[in-house]
Amino acid sequence: MRTLLLIALRASGGRGPHAEAARNVVLAILLAQMLAGAAHDGPPHPAGRAPRRVAPRRDRRAFRETLAGRRPRG
């Protein structure tokens, strides 16, 4: 891992697409090392409660929708 980081650091000093890719590799390695060093087991708080009432959402009718069986005047 250390050798890959050193190679990526050397390559990131230049210009062009290869240097940009090397910078992305350096950032990915540093992020992976930080996450591995954190040793985070899980959330520090208990999970939230389930909602009291779970009802399916009803579809709303369109504005001024005609009623079944009713015909417009005129």
C-alpha positions in Angstrom: 0.0 0.0 0.0 2.9 2.3 0.8 4.6 1.8 -2.5 1.4 2.5 -4.4 1.0 5.7 -2.5 4.5 6.7 -3.2 4.1 6.0 -7.0 0.8 7.9 -7.1 2.4 10.9 -5.3 5.3 11.0 -7.7 2.9 10.8 -10.7 0.5 13.4 -9.3 3.1 16.2 -9.5 2.8 16.7 -13.3 0.1 17.9 -15.6 -2.4 16.0 -17.8 -4.8 13.2 -17.4 -2.4 10.8 -15.8 -1.5 13.3 -13.1 -5.2 13.9 -12.4 -5.8 10.1 -12.2 -2.8 9.8 -9.8 -4.3 12.6 -7.6 -7.6 10.7 -7.5 -5.7 7.5 -6.5 -3.9 9.4 -3.7 -7.2 10.8 -2.3 -8.8 7.3 -2.5 -5.9 5.8 -0.6 -5.9 8.5 2.1 -9.7 8.1 2.5 -9.4 4.3 2.8 -6.7 4.7 5.5 -8.7 7.2 7.5 -11.8 4.9 7.4 -9.7 1.9 8.4 -8.1 3.8 11.3 -11.4 5.0 12.6 -12.6 1.5 13.7 -16.2 2.7 13.8 -18.5 -0.1 15.0 -21.8 1.5 14.3 -24.1 4.4 15.1 -23.6 5.7 18.7 -27.3 5.9 19.3 -30.1 3.3 19.2 -32.3 3.0 16.1 -35.3 5.2 15.9 -38.8 3.9 16.7 -41.1 2.7 14.1 -44.0 5.1 13.2 -47.1 4.6 15.3 -49.5 4.4 12.4 -48.5 3.1 9.0 -51.4 3.8 6.6 -51.0 3.6 2.8 -51.0 7.0 1.2 -54.2 7.7 -0.8 -54.0 9.2 -4.2 -55.4 12.7 -4.5 -58.2 13.4 -6.9 -57.6 15.9 -9.6 -58.9 19.5 -9.1 -62.6 19.6 -9.9 -62.8 16.1 -11.1 -66.2 15.0 -12.3 -68.1 12.6 -10.2 -69.0 9.2 -11.5 -72.3 9.2 -13.5 -72.6 13.0 -13.5 -72.7 14.7 -16.9 -71.7 18.3 -17.6 -74.4 20.8 -18.5 -74.8 22.3 -21.9 
